[in-house]
Amino acid sequence: MTKEKLSFKKSFDVIGKEGVPRYKQSLENHDRVATGKTKNSIRYVATDNKLTFYALDHIRDLETGQTAAQVQSKNPFFAQIEAWVEGRRSRGDNVPGAKATLSMILKHGWNTTLPNRTNPNGGTKGIITDIDDLIIAQTKESLAKDTKSQILKTLKTTKPS
């Protein structure tokens, strides 16, 4: 008797291929794309029993913001702010200079100091977690169907004599 391993990779690939554009679109819809570096870092990896989405470490900061202490702990932060300001300017947004922006962020953090068009208070609630919730629900539904299907295929039934 051979043991067949349950594999969900096929379903995970479908969910991953749909999930990556959802995350990217959410960033765009919430006006959280300046240079595109964060958006373009989003990817997924699917194995037989695991689906993982990856992005740059700071992607959740777009939703939650950062305190001044968190900002001050980042070494190359000025260069990142400068790139962010230049990215915004290249889109045509009117943003203050990098030094002025940095001093405000170092003083106050950025949850309340870097507003955007859709949220004047800073961090964008739901930008990532809303997509997380959709993907989790889709995964649960898909796994339930796949598990039942794969188990039925591996079972051999016999009629009682």
Sequence and secondary structure as in RCSB ss.txt:
>XXXX:A:sequence
MTKEKLSFKKSFDVIGKEGVPRYKQSLENHDRVATGKTKNSIRYVATDNKLTFYALDHIRDLETGQTAAQVQSKN
PFFAQIEAWVEGRRSRGDNVPGAKATLSMILKHGWNTTLPNRTNPNGGTKGIITDIDDLIIAQTKESLAKDTKSQ
ILKTLKTTKPS
>XXXX:A:secstr
        HHHHHHHHHHHHHHHHHHHHHTT  SSSHHHHT EEEE SS EEEE  GGGGHHHH   HHHHHT T
THHHHHHHHHHHHHHTT     HHHHHHHHHHH STTTS  SS TTSS TTTTHHHHHHHHHHHHHHHHHHHHHH
HHHH       
